[in-house]
Amino acid sequence: MSDTQEESFISHLIELRDRLLRSLIAIAVIMVGLCIYPGPGVIYDVLAAPLTQALPEGTKMVAIGVITPFMVPLKVTGMVAFVFALPYILFQAWAFVAPGLYAHEKRLGIPLIISSTVLFLMGMSFCYFFVFGQVFHFIASFAPKSITPAPDIEAYLSFVLTMFMAFGLSFEVPVALVVMVKLGVVTVEKLKEWRSYFIVGAFVVAAVVTPPDVVSQLALAIPMCLLYELGILASRMVSSPTVNTPADAEMDAAEAQFRQLSDK
């Protein structure tokens, strides 16, 4: 490795470190603000509302660990802070990879950041407002009368994080398909051919990730299949021929020449 390549590699590492630090600082600032208002306890109560509403009247959740009542609400607050900071985090990730892209590819940056954030939030919202209520009532209806459910708050947090990640990432299917088509990894025709395989895979993933009930499995698998169709439609629009402006062509040529010189 030449001195120029080594300096370039080190500069990339420094930039990556700086952008990671900025993202962590953004999460920390938002978390401090949420701790001040409305407070970790209130935030956890909102998160636990779907479960507490499904429990028998007068039943509360329990905290088994000694510091669990303190740590779990803080973890929930950190999760909410991460969600609020997600657009900024995605922007930092895009700003890190954008210099290596051509001018016509950079135009996808802002649309991808916005669509990724919106779809992830839609997945979490769908899980919270629809899936949780159905799942918890379904499970409560199967509980024997001789049992009084008293879920542990830490176990509930682990379950919620798993479900949020599953639904949030599953709603990113259209974005993933558009990126793969734009990068030339797959074609729209291949995506159509793989439709049946994806449907089977969606139900397998839903069976593994979600609780063992039909409601939550269908609630994850069906939206994934619909979003796959949406991704094919969006990919067809992206893969359609586009005419680059003379300015874009000149900028792409200059960037390609610069990379060739850097490789030497």
Backbone bond lengths (Angstrom), bond angles and torsions (degrees), N, CA, C in turn:
res aa  C-N    CA-C-N  psi(-1)  N-CA   C-N-CA  omega(-1)  CA-C   N-CA-C  phi
1 M - - - 1.466 - - 1.528 109.06 -
2 S 1.332 116.88 127.90 1.458 121.16 -179.28 1.518 110.62 -74.20
3 D 1.370 113.97 167.35 1.462 118.48 179.43 1.516 111.66 -62.58
4 T 1.348 116.21 -38.10 1.470 119.68 -179.81 1.521 111.14 -64.63
5 Q 1.344 117.41 -44.01 1.459 120.87 178.76 1.519 111.45 -65.76
6 E 1.346 116.31 -38.19 1.465 119.72 179.02 1.527 110.57 -65.09
7 E 1.338 117.06 -42.68 1.466 120.26 177.95 1.530 110.98 -63.97
8 S 1.332 116.12 -39.02 1.458 119.73 178.64 1.525 110.56 -64.72
9 F 1.348 117.02 -40.93 1.464 120.84 179.16 1.524 111.02 -64.13
10 I 1.322 116.04 -43.27 1.473 119.94 179.92 1.532 110.55 -65.16
11 S 1.340 116.22 -40.37 1.466 119.32 179.26 1.532 111.07 -63.15
12 H 1.348 116.55 -36.08 1.464 119.76 177.08 1.525 110.98 -66.64
13 L 1.318 117.15 -40.15 1.464 120.40 177.94 1.528 110.93 -63.73
14 I 1.329 115.92 -40.90 1.464 119.56 179.12 1.520 110.49 -64.73
15 E 1.341 115.95 -41.74 1.468 118.91 178.37 1.516 111.00 -64.32
16 L 1.338 117.16 -41.30 1.471 120.89 178.13 1.525 110.89 -61.49
17 R 1.329 116.08 -42.88 1.462 120.05 177.55 1.518 111.44 -60.85
18 D 1.336 116.61 -45.03 1.465 120.59 -178.74 1.532 111.42 -62.64
19 R 1.319 116.44 -40.60 1.466 119.13 -178.11 1.527 111.04 -72.09
20 L 1.321 117.24 -34.64 1.456 119.83 174.62 1.529 111.09 -64.80
21 L 1.331 115.93 -41.28 1.459 120.04 178.33 1.531 111.23 -63.54
22 R 1.333 116.20 -41.46 1.469 119.51 177.79 1.517 111.07 -61.28
23 S 1.326 116.76 -40.93 1.465 120.36 179.35 1.524 110.92 -65.20
24 L 1.337 116.76 -43.28 1.463 120.38 179.12 1.523 111.19 -65.36
25 I 1.321 116.44 -38.76 1.472 119.63 178.29 1.520 110.21 -64.76
26 A 1.326 117.13 -40.51 1.467 120.19 178.66 1.523 110.76 -61.76
27 I 1.347 116.69 -43.19 1.468 120.16 178.12 1.524 110.40 -63.60
28 A 1.334 116.57 -42.72 1.466 120.50 -178.52 1.528 111.51 -63.99
29 V 1.329 117.23 -42.30 1.466 120.71 -179.59 1.532 110.42 -63.54
30 I 1.333 116.06 -45.60 1.468 119.17 179.72 1.523 110.39 -65.16
31 M 1.337 117.06 -38.00 1.460 120.45 -179.77 1.525 111.12 -64.63
32 V 1.332 116.45 -41.71 1.474 119.44 177.39 1.528 110.26 -61.33
33 G 1.334 116.26 -43.23 1.459 119.53 178.10 1.516 112.33 -61.48
34 L 1.341 117.41 -40.31 1.464 120.75 179.47 1.529 111.42 -69.81
35 C 1.331 116.47 -32.83 1.472 119.34 176.76 1.520 111.38 -66.01
36 I 1.348 115.90 -33.43 1.463 119.64 177.86 1.528 110.65 -73.75
37 Y 1.323 115.81 -46.65 1.471 120.91 176.81 1.517 109.07 -150.19
38 P 1.319 118.13 129.11 1.472 128.69 6.07 1.515 114.23 -87.53
39 G 1.323 118.68 -5.43 1.456 121.96 179.21 1.524 111.82 107.26
40 P 1.343 117.71 148.10 1.466 121.07 -178.75 1.525 113.48 -59.96
41 G 1.343 117.31 -36.98 1.462 119.69 -178.92 1.515 112.51 -62.82
42 V 1.315 116.18 -44.42 1.470 120.48 179.65 1.519 110.90 -65.07
43 I 1.330 116.30 -41.07 1.463 120.28 -179.99 1.526 110.57 -63.13
44 Y 1.341 116.47 -42.11 1.470 118.51 178.96 1.527 111.08 -66.20
45 D 1.326 117.51 -38.56 1.465 120.19 178.24 1.524 111.50 -59.90
46 V 1.335 115.94 -39.06 1.467 119.89 177.57 1.523 110.04 -66.03
47 L 1.336 116.86 -41.96 1.464 120.29 179.77 1.530 111.55 -65.55
48 A 1.326 116.39 -35.07 1.468 120.47 -176.81 1.522 113.08 -86.02
49 A 1.328 118.25 -4.22 1.464 121.24 -175.93 1.529 113.58 -55.79
50 P 1.337 120.72 -44.68 1.471 118.85 179.65 1.519 113.56 -58.90
51 L 1.346 117.67 -35.42 1.455 120.51 179.73 1.517 111.79 -76.94
52 T 1.328 117.62 -45.49 1.459 120.41 -178.04 1.530 111.74 -63.95
53 Q 1.327 116.88 -30.37 1.455 119.44 177.46 1.528 112.25 -71.54
54 A 1.340 116.18 -25.80 1.458 119.83 179.52 1.524 112.46 -86.73
55 L 1.337 118.28 -16.61 1.459 121.66 179.89 1.526 110.52 -75.17
56 P 1.331 117.45 156.17 1.472 120.03 175.71 1.524 111.12 -57.27
57 E 1.311 116.26 150.59 1.471 121.15 -176.95 1.521 110.64 -59.29
58 G 1.311 115.10 132.00 1.452 120.93 179.92 1.516 114.30 89.88
59 T 1.338 118.07 -8.45 1.463 121.70 -179.96 1.527 110.15 -85.17
60 K 1.325 115.95 136.61 1.459 121.24 179.18 1.519 109.96 -121.85
61 M 1.320 115.35 162.65 1.449 120.89 174.50 1.524 109.49 -77.69
62 V 1.330 115.77 160.61 1.464 120.32 -176.85 1.525 109.49 -120.24
63 A 1.327 115.57 158.19 1.464 123.26 175.74 1.519 107.73 -122.78
64 I 1.331 117.06 110.45 1.465 121.17 -175.36 1.526 111.31 -79.80
65 G 1.330 117.02 -42.35 1.456 120.14 -177.48 1.518 112.87 -71.73
66 V 1.342 115.66 159.56 1.463 120.80 -178.39 1.527 111.21 -68.88
67 I 1.335 117.20 -45.52 1.464 121.13 -178.43 1.525 112.50 -100.35
68 T 1.327 116.83 6.56 1.466 120.38 -178.64 1.526 112.82 -58.11
69 P 1.361 119.37 -43.28 1.470 118.45 179.89 1.525 113.66 -60.72
70 F 1.341 117.10 -20.19 1.463 120.77 179.06 1.532 111.33 -93.10
71 M 1.340 116.19 -42.72 1.458 120.26 -172.44 1.521 112.96 -76.89
72 V 1.326 117.46 -40.28 1.465 119.62 -174.94 1.527 111.99 -63.50
73 P 1.350 119.76 -47.62 1.475 118.16 176.15 1.533 112.64 -59.83
74 L 1.347 117.91 -33.37 1.464 119.98 176.88 1.534 111.03 -66.55
75 K 1.338 116.38 -40.13 1.464 119.98 177.68 1.532 110.93 -63.20
76 V 1.323 115.56 -40.16 1.468 119.48 177.90 1.520 110.52 -63.93
77 T 1.325 116.37 -41.39 1.460 120.70 178.03 1.524 110.76 -63.04
78 G 1.328 116.83 -39.60 1.461 120.10 176.03 1.523 112.05 -63.62
79 M 1.323 116.44 -37.82 1.467 119.93 177.59 1.519 110.91 -64.19
80 V 1.320 116.96 -43.59 1.463 120.75 178.84 1.523 110.50 -65.23
81 A 1.327 116.97 -38.91 1.471 120.57 177.99 1.526 110.49 -63.22
82 F 1.325 116.90 -39.02 1.468 120.31 177.25 1.524 110.94 -62.73
83 V 1.326 117.29 -41.21 1.466 120.70 179.44 1.523 110.34 -63.98
84 F 1.329 117.56 -43.02 1.458 120.60 178.69 1.535 111.45 -64.71
85 A 1.322 116.08 -35.22 1.465 120.04 -178.05 1.526 112.87 -86.66
86 L 1.320 117.65 -1.15 1.462 120.97 -175.07 1.531 113.72 -56.99
87 P 1.345 120.34 -44.17 1.476 118.30 177.64 1.528 112.83 -58.52
88 Y 1.327 116.91 -40.97 1.462 120.21 179.90 1.531 110.57 -67.92
89 I 1.342 117.35 -38.27 1.463 120.94 178.67 1.522 110.53 -64.40
90 L 1.332 116.44 -43.98 1.463 119.92 178.04 1.526 111.16 -64.41
91 F 1.324 116.43 -36.03 1.467 119.44 177.51 1.522 110.81 -64.45
92 Q 1.329 117.33 -40.95 1.460 120.59 178.24 1.532 110.92 -64.36
93 A 1.333 116.52 -39.04 1.461 119.51 177.70 1.526 110.72 -65.18
94 W 1.339 115.68 -41.20 1.462 119.16 179.51 1.527 111.20 -67.47
95 A 1.323 117.14 -40.75 1.464 120.57 179.66 1.528 111.39 -62.79
96 F 1.343 116.99 -27.31 1.460 120.32 179.93 1.525 111.23 -75.21
97 V 1.333 117.79 -38.38 1.472 120.40 -176.68 1.524 112.43 -92.56
98 A 1.334 118.19 -17.26 1.467 121.13 -174.78 1.522 113.58 -59.47
99 P 1.345 120.59 -38.79 1.472 118.73 -179.56 1.527 113.79 -59.56
100 G 1.325 117.79 -21.95 1.451 120.33 179.65 1.519 113.90 -89.20
101 L 1.332 117.34 4.82 1.457 121.72 -178.30 1.524 110.46 -107.37
102 Y 1.316 115.37 160.13 1.462 121.10 176.18 1.526 109.55 -81.88
103 A 1.323 115.25 167.72 1.468 120.89 -174.32 1.524 111.91 -60.74
104 H 1.351 117.26 -42.86 1.460 118.86 -178.55 1.523 112.05 -70.51
105 E 1.355 117.19 -22.37 1.461 120.55 176.90 1.529 111.63 -80.04
106 K 1.333 116.03 -30.05 1.463 119.42 -178.29 1.525 112.47 -67.67
107 R 1.344 116.01 -22.28 1.464 118.72 -179.56 1.521 112.34 -65.23
108 L 1.328 117.18 -17.03 1.468 120.40 179.33 1.527 112.12 -81.13
109 G 1.317 118.06 -10.03 1.456 121.39 -172.27 1.517 113.96 -56.96
110 I 1.317 116.61 -61.26 1.465 120.76 -176.62 1.531 111.92 -62.52
111 P 1.361 119.05 -45.54 1.474 117.92 176.67 1.527 113.51 -58.71
112 L 1.344 117.17 -38.24 1.457 119.55 179.19 1.523 111.90 -67.44
113 I 1.331 116.75 -40.62 1.466 120.16 178.98 1.524 110.67 -62.91
114 I 1.325 116.18 -45.93 1.468 120.20 -178.30 1.527 110.39 -66.60
115 S 1.324 116.90 -47.91 1.463 119.73 -177.43 1.528 111.43 -65.68
116 S 1.331 118.04 -39.30 1.467 120.72 178.59 1.518 111.21 -62.46
117 T 1.326 116.22 -44.65 1.459 120.23 -179.77 1.520 111.21 -64.95
118 V 1.327 116.22 -46.60 1.468 120.11 -177.83 1.523 110.79 -63.25
119 L 1.332 117.45 -44.88 1.466 120.73 -178.27 1.526 111.28 -66.44
120 F 1.337 117.65 -39.61 1.460 119.92 178.36 1.526 110.85 -63.46
121 L 1.329 116.76 -43.76 1.461 120.71 178.30 1.522 111.33 -66.23
122 M 1.334 116.64 -36.15 1.464 119.74 176.70 1.525 110.97 -63.90
123 G 1.335 116.71 -39.25 1.459 119.82 177.83 1.522 112.12 -64.23
124 M 1.326 116.82 -44.38 1.459 120.31 178.19 1.527 111.11 -65.11
125 S 1.330 117.20 -41.95 1.469 120.83 -179.86 1.519 111.25 -64.68
126 F 1.331 116.42 -42.48 1.461 120.34 177.76 1.518 110.66 -60.46
127 C 1.338 116.48 -41.38 1.457 121.10 178.87 1.528 111.26 -65.11
128 Y 1.323 116.82 -43.83 1.469 120.87 -175.93 1.530 112.33 -71.16
129 F 1.323 116.64 -47.75 1.463 119.79 -172.17 1.527 113.83 -84.43
130 F 1.315 117.88 -23.61 1.461 118.98 -176.80 1.528 112.39 -115.80
131 V 1.346 116.24 -53.20 1.463 119.47 -171.30 1.521 111.60 -69.67
132 F 1.332 118.15 -46.92 1.457 120.70 -176.95 1.524 111.87 -56.84
133 G 1.328 117.02 -47.94 1.457 119.95 -178.69 1.513 112.11 -60.41
134 Q 1.341 116.56 -43.65 1.470 120.22 -179.80 1.525 111.41 -66.94
135 V 1.322 116.51 -43.51 1.468 120.33 -177.36 1.525 111.41 -66.07
136 F 1.329 117.47 -46.70 1.458 120.11 -176.11 1.533 111.85 -67.82
137 H 1.311 117.75 -38.21 1.460 119.55 176.03 1.526 110.93 -67.93
138 F 1.332 116.40 -36.48 1.461 120.58 178.35 1.525 110.23 -64.26
139 I 1.346 117.12 -44.56 1.467 120.78 179.78 1.519 110.94 -67.99
140 A 1.347 117.08 -40.57 1.462 120.30 -179.20 1.526 111.51 -63.85
141 S 1.315 117.16 -31.69 1.467 119.73 -179.35 1.523 111.96 -70.03
142 F 1.345 118.03 -20.78 1.457 121.77 179.65 1.527 112.96 -92.55
143 A 1.338 117.27 -8.95 1.470 120.02 -178.11 1.525 110.56 -70.72
144 P 1.331 118.21 132.55 1.476 120.52 177.55 1.521 111.04 -61.35
145 K 1.310 116.20 151.51 1.464 121.15 -179.32 1.522 112.05 -65.76
146 S 1.331 117.19 -22.77 1.463 120.43 -178.73 1.520 113.01 -80.71
147 I 1.353 117.34 -2.13 1.463 121.97 -177.62 1.520 109.96 -111.75
148 T 1.324 115.70 135.00 1.462 121.01 173.51 1.521 108.87 -106.87
149 P 1.318 118.36 107.06 1.470 120.43 -178.17 1.526 110.73 -63.66
150 A 1.331 115.94 134.11 1.466 121.92 176.18 1.526 107.59 -143.66
151 P 1.322 118.51 77.68 1.470 121.52 -175.28 1.522 111.88 -64.64
152 D 1.321 115.47 146.10 1.457 122.22 176.34 1.529 109.15 -80.62
153 I 1.322 117.40 137.82 1.463 120.43 -174.57 1.523 111.89 -67.66
154 E 1.335 117.94 -31.10 1.462 119.73 179.44 1.527 110.64 -72.15
155 A 1.337 116.81 -39.66 1.462 120.20 176.69 1.525 110.33 -65.28
156 Y 1.329 116.54 -36.66 1.461 119.99 178.15 1.526 110.56 -65.70
157 L 1.327 118.00 -40.62 1.459 121.26 178.60 1.523 110.67 -62.12
158 S 1.337 117.38 -43.24 1.456 120.92 178.32 1.529 110.97 -61.19
159 F 1.329 116.16 -41.74 1.464 120.56 178.65 1.529 110.78 -64.55
160 V 1.313 116.98 -43.59 1.463 121.29 -178.39 1.529 110.56 -64.39
161 L 1.329 117.31 -44.22 1.465 120.33 179.65 1.528 111.03 -60.95
162 T 1.329 116.11 -42.59 1.466 119.74 179.06 1.522 111.35 -62.09
163 M 1.325 116.58 -44.66 1.459 120.77 -178.84 1.527 111.05 -68.11
164 F 1.325 117.42 -42.51 1.467 120.46 179.14 1.532 110.91 -61.60
165 M 1.330 116.89 -43.91 1.454 119.88 179.52 1.529 110.39 -65.23
166 A 1.326 116.93 -40.67 1.465 120.30 -178.91 1.526 110.97 -63.12
167 F 1.327 116.89 -47.89 1.462 119.77 -177.90 1.525 111.04 -74.84
168 G 1.331 117.32 -37.72 1.459 119.36 179.27 1.517 111.82 -63.23
169 L 1.337 116.75 -45.22 1.462 120.03 -179.82 1.525 111.73 -71.87
170 S 1.331 117.28 -34.89 1.467 119.09 179.18 1.521 111.35 -64.95
171 F 1.317 117.56 -31.33 1.460 120.52 178.02 1.529 112.01 -75.83
172 E 1.339 117.72 -6.31 1.452 121.33 177.00 1.533 112.29 -87.92
173 V 1.318 117.03 4.33 1.469 120.57 -178.07 1.530 112.38 -54.60
174 P 1.350 119.89 -47.31 1.472 118.23 179.66 1.518 113.43 -59.07
175 V 1.327 117.07 -40.30 1.468 120.22 179.83 1.527 110.46 -64.24
176 A 1.340 117.03 -42.80 1.460 120.46 179.74 1.527 111.13 -62.53
177 L 1.329 116.98 -40.94 1.464 119.79 179.75 1.527 111.27 -66.43
178 V 1.323 116.96 -41.92 1.457 120.35 179.85 1.528 110.78 -62.67
179 V 1.317 116.64 -42.81 1.472 120.18 -179.83 1.525 110.71 -64.21
180 M 1.340 116.87 -44.05 1.463 119.59 -179.19 1.531 111.79 -63.99
181 V 1.340 116.19 -40.16 1.460 119.36 178.49 1.515 110.36 -67.72
182 K 1.322 117.08 -41.28 1.461 120.83 -178.76 1.524 111.29 -65.57
183 L 1.330 117.27 -34.62 1.459 120.91 179.34 1.526 112.36 -82.56
184 G 1.316 117.00 -5.49 1.454 120.28 178.93 1.511 114.60 81.88
185 V 1.337 117.60 13.62 1.467 120.55 179.53 1.524 110.62 -69.13
186 V 1.330 116.96 -42.63 1.461 122.56 178.16 1.529 108.30 -135.45
187 T 1.311 115.03 168.98 1.460 121.14 175.88 1.522 109.52 -114.44
188 V 1.312 115.55 164.71 1.466 119.74 178.81 1.525 110.50 -62.51
189 E 1.324 117.09 -36.04 1.462 120.63 179.07 1.523 111.06 -63.60
190 K 1.328 116.66 -39.72 1.465 120.12 177.58 1.523 111.10 -65.17
191 L 1.328 116.64 -40.05 1.464 119.96 178.33 1.518 110.74 -61.31
192 K 1.309 117.49 -37.99 1.463 120.68 177.30 1.525 110.66 -66.34
193 E 1.335 116.55 -39.18 1.457 119.84 179.07 1.527 111.49 -66.50
194 W 1.325 116.71 -32.92 1.458 121.10 -177.15 1.524 112.73 -86.22
195 R 1.330 118.35 4.63 1.459 121.51 -175.48 1.532 111.79 -57.02
196 S 1.306 117.20 -47.75 1.471 120.05 -177.29 1.528 110.93 -64.71
197 Y 1.352 117.10 -38.43 1.465 119.99 177.89 1.519 111.28 -65.25
198 F 1.324 116.42 -38.46 1.467 119.74 -179.97 1.521 110.67 -66.11
199 I 1.326 117.03 -39.15 1.468 119.68 179.67 1.526 110.40 -61.17
200 V 1.340 116.29 -45.02 1.463 119.73 177.45 1.525 110.36 -62.62
201 G 1.340 116.18 -44.15 1.458 119.89 179.14 1.515 113.12 -63.13
202 A 1.342 117.30 -36.53 1.462 121.09 178.94 1.522 111.03 -62.56
203 F 1.324 117.04 -41.57 1.467 119.85 179.43 1.526 111.25 -71.64
204 V 1.330 117.00 -32.27 1.466 119.65 176.46 1.525 110.44 -67.27
205 V 1.333 116.01 -45.57 1.466 119.91 178.16 1.525 111.03 -61.98
206 A 1.332 116.73 -42.17 1.463 120.18 179.34 1.523 111.11 -63.22
207 A 1.338 117.51 -37.56 1.462 120.74 179.58 1.525 112.00 -68.56
208 V 1.349 116.69 -31.69 1.459 120.35 -178.48 1.526 111.94 -81.16
209 V 1.335 116.44 -41.73 1.467 120.91 -171.89 1.519 112.03 -81.90
210 T 1.313 117.77 -43.40 1.462 121.04 -172.86 1.525 111.45 -85.21
211 P 1.343 117.28 166.52 1.464 120.32 175.40 1.523 111.22 -61.06
212 P 1.339 117.05 161.43 1.473 120.22 -176.23 1.529 112.88 -77.55
213 D 1.311 116.74 60.09 1.455 120.65 174.70 1.521 108.66 -135.74
214 V 1.312 114.92 151.37 1.462 120.53 -174.03 1.527 111.37 -66.95
215 V 1.324 117.59 -34.77 1.454 121.67 -174.67 1.523 111.42 -60.61
216 S 1.339 116.92 -53.37 1.460 120.19 -176.80 1.526 111.28 -68.91
217 Q 1.323 117.34 -34.64 1.463 119.84 179.43 1.526 111.34 -65.20
218 L 1.332 116.40 -44.85 1.464 119.83 177.48 1.523 110.95 -67.58
219 A 1.345 116.38 -35.53 1.466 120.46 -179.00 1.520 111.85 -65.69
220 L 1.333 118.23 -24.30 1.460 121.03 177.08 1.525 111.92 -93.81
221 A 1.316 117.05 -41.99 1.465 120.71 -174.46 1.527 112.22 -70.10
222 I 1.333 117.34 -44.08 1.467 119.79 -176.87 1.526 111.94 -64.20
223 P 1.353 120.07 -47.88 1.468 118.51 176.07 1.527 113.07 -60.02
224 M 1.338 118.35 -34.99 1.463 120.12 178.29 1.528 110.84 -62.84
225 C 1.327 116.85 -40.72 1.468 120.36 178.63 1.529 110.95 -66.14
226 L 1.330 116.20 -41.92 1.466 119.47 178.93 1.523 110.98 -66.43
227 L 1.320 116.77 -39.09 1.462 120.24 179.11 1.524 111.25 -69.47
228 Y 1.321 117.41 -28.95 1.464 120.28 175.08 1.528 109.97 -63.80
229 E 1.329 116.18 -42.29 1.467 119.72 176.89 1.530 110.83 -64.58
230 L 1.337 116.15 -39.81 1.463 119.96 176.38 1.523 110.77 -63.23
231 G 1.332 116.74 -38.36 1.458 120.56 178.02 1.517 112.26 -64.75
232 I 1.331 117.11 -38.20 1.469 120.52 176.97 1.524 110.15 -63.57
233 L 1.341 115.98 -43.21 1.459 119.93 178.96 1.524 111.41 -62.54
234 A 1.341 116.39 -45.31 1.465 119.92 179.06 1.526 111.36 -66.55
235 S 1.324 116.89 -36.04 1.462 120.49 179.41 1.519 111.15 -66.57
236 R 1.320 116.58 -36.11 1.460 119.67 177.78 1.523 110.42 -63.23
237 M 1.327 116.75 -38.38 1.460 120.42 179.00 1.526 110.60 -68.57
238 V 1.328 116.73 -39.52 1.460 120.44 -178.37 1.519 111.58 -71.44
239 S 1.337 116.45 -37.05 1.459 119.76 -176.37 1.514 113.03 -80.24
240 S 1.349 117.48 -5.58 1.457 119.77 178.37 1.521 109.62 -66.03
241 P 1.331 118.07 146.97 1.467 120.20 -177.36 1.515 111.77 -60.12
242 T 1.300 116.44 134.99 1.459 121.96 178.04 1.521 108.98 -123.75
243 V 1.297 115.82 148.42 1.461 121.58 -179.82 1.520 108.69 -99.62
244 N 1.332 115.80 117.57 1.452 120.02 178.25 1.521 109.98 -77.28
245 T 1.292 115.45 144.69 1.451 120.32 177.12 1.527 108.96 -73.32
246 P 1.344 118.21 157.66 1.471 119.72 176.99 1.521 112.87 -55.61
247 A 1.329 115.91 -35.65 1.471 118.71 179.42 1.525 110.55 -64.31
248 D 1.350 116.93 -42.29 1.459 120.08 178.12 1.520 111.10 -63.78
249 A 1.337 117.29 -41.15 1.462 120.86 -179.79 1.529 111.00 -63.00
250 E 1.333 115.96 -43.26 1.460 119.71 178.73 1.522 111.15 -65.13
251 M 1.339 116.16 -39.70 1.464 119.51 -179.49 1.525 110.44 -68.09
252 D 1.345 117.46 -40.26 1.462 120.47 177.73 1.523 110.71 -62.26
253 A 1.348 117.14 -42.87 1.466 120.68 179.45 1.519 111.15 -63.51
254 A 1.325 116.14 -41.24 1.471 119.54 179.55 1.521 110.83 -65.62
255 E 1.331 116.62 -41.23 1.464 119.81 179.35 1.520 110.78 -65.94
256 A 1.332 117.55 -40.66 1.469 120.12 178.91 1.524 111.04 -63.31
257 Q 1.353 117.02 -41.23 1.464 121.01 178.75 1.528 110.67 -65.33
258 F 1.329 116.30 -38.95 1.461 120.31 179.81 1.538 110.79 -65.05
259 R 1.344 116.54 -39.38 1.459 119.38 179.39 1.523 111.35 -67.62
260 Q 1.321 116.40 -38.11 1.449 118.78 177.04 1.531 111.90 -61.73
261 L 1.318 115.84 -41.76 1.461 120.16 177.63 1.523 111.60 -66.33
262 S 1.353 116.76 -37.18 1.464 120.03 179.41 1.510 111.12 -67.52
263 D 1.352 117.74 -36.77 1.456 120.30 179.83 1.528 111.50 -65.92
264 K 1.342 115.23 -32.35 1.465 117.96 178.18 1.522 111.36 -72.53
